[in-house]
Amino acid sequence: MMKSDSLAWCCKQKKGIKLEDPNEMLCEVYKKKAQSALNMLTAALEKEEIDWITSTAYYARYFAVYAILQKCGIKSEIHDCTITLVNVLAEEQILEKELHTELERAKGMRIETQYYAPTDLDVQQLKDDAAGAREFVLRVEQSIEKITDKHVHAIRTKLSEHI
């Protein structure tokens, strides 16, 4: 599915992309959820719990993105649609483009460890990914602080064309 096709598809799904009122309070809630996932990531790293390293690293990133979506008044209950929205946010210069690839990769790693029994995982690679999760969350939080009403309006206008 092409990017514009996936955006259109996501906007047509019952639990896909929807516009709501921007919500600072929910933005803060999801920022705290991202921090909580990072805290659990630390514990998983200490015990080298592979499944939990990948899950918490992914969810820390996911919750950070969901925080910025709440600030913009965007709801998405389908993970792939939320990930698609990172591209849209990048087009509006709200987030960096490479965050989309990183979030997509983290989701793939989570799925691999959660649903399968991989035997060739590199623990050092997982630890590096965990460090990347912290940086990802920080970058999204910095973007949340810089976002303007003009950004919010632009992203909502772009999405309303598909909804």
N, C-alpha and C positions, 0 to 999 in steps of 0.2 A: 504494500500500500504506500503510495506517495504521501509526503508530508501534508499537502493540502487535502488529499483524499482522507487521510486519517483524522485531520481536524474536522472536516465535514462529517465524517462517520461519528466521531466522538460527540459532536453537537446534536446528533439525532438520537443518541442512546438515552434511555430512561434515566440511567445513573451516570450519564456522561457529563459533558461540560454544560453548566448552567450559570447564568448571571444572577447574583443576589446583591444585597446591599453590602458595600465594603464594611468589614468588621474588625476594628482594631483589637477588640477584646479576644476574638478567636485567633487573630494573628499572634497575640502574646501567648495564648494557650498552646498553639502549635510550636512556637519557638521553645517553650518549656518542654514540650514533648520531645523535640529534637535534642535538647540538652539532656533530658532523662535517658534517651537512647544512647547518647554519648557516654553517660555515666555507666550504663549497663555494658557498653562496649569495653570500657576499661576493665570491668570485672571479668568479662569473657576473655579478654586478652591475657589477663593474669593467670587464668586457668587453662588457656589454650583450647577453649571450647569453640571448635571450628564453626559448627552450625550457628552458634550465637554471635560469633564475630561477624559473619556475613550478614545475618539478619539485622543485628543492631546497627551495623555500618550502613546498610541500605535504608532502614527506617529513620535513622538520624537525618539522612539526606532528604528522604521523602517528606518528613514532617517539616523540615526547613522550607522546602518548596511549597508545601501546603500553607505554611504561614504567610508567604508572600501572596499566594492566591487569595487568601482570606482578606488580606489588606486591599486587594483589588476587587473583592466581591465576586470571586469565581469559585464555583464548587465543581468537583469532579470526583466521583466515587469509583472510577475505573483507573487503576494504576497506569496503564498504558496511555490513557488520555491525559492524566496528570503529567506524565513524562513528555507527551506531545506539546503540552502547554509551555514547557521550558523553551522549546524552539520559538514559540510565539513571543514569549517574554524576551528572548534574545533578539528577535527581529525589531522589537521596540526599544532595544538597548537598556533593558531592565536587568537582565542576567547575561552572563557570558555564554556564548554558544557551546563551548566545550563542557559545560555543566550538564547538557543534555546527554552527551555521550557517556559521561561519567555515571550519571544516574541510571542510564540504560544498562551499562556494564555491571553496576552494583546489583541491579535487579536480577540480571542473569546469574550472577554468582550466588545470590540468595536462593534462587530457584534450584540451581544445581545442587547446593548443599541441603536444601530442605526436602526436595522430592527424590533425590537420587543419592547414591552412596559413592561419591567420588573417592578414589584412592590415591590420586596423584596431585593432591592440593599442596601447594608450596606455602608453608606456614609463614615464611618471611614475606611472601607476596600478600598474604592476608593482613599481616601487620602493617605493611606499607599502605594497603587499602584503608585500613583503619585510620591511619594518620591522614590519608586523603579525605576521609569522611569528616574529620574535625575541620580541615581547611575548607571543605565544601560548605559546611554549616556556617562557618565564619563569613565566607564570601556572600552567601545568601543573606545573612543577617545585615551585613554592610549594605547590600542592595536595598533591603527593607528600609533602612535608615535614610537612604538617598531618594527613594521613590517619591515622585511628585504627583499632584492631582492631574497634571498634564499626561504623565505616563499612564495613570489609571484610566483616564478618559480614552486615550489612544488604544489601549489594550481592549477595553470594553467595546469600543466602536468596532474594532477589527473582529472581535468574536461575535458581535451582534449580527454581522453580515452572514454568519453561518448558522445562527440559531433560529 
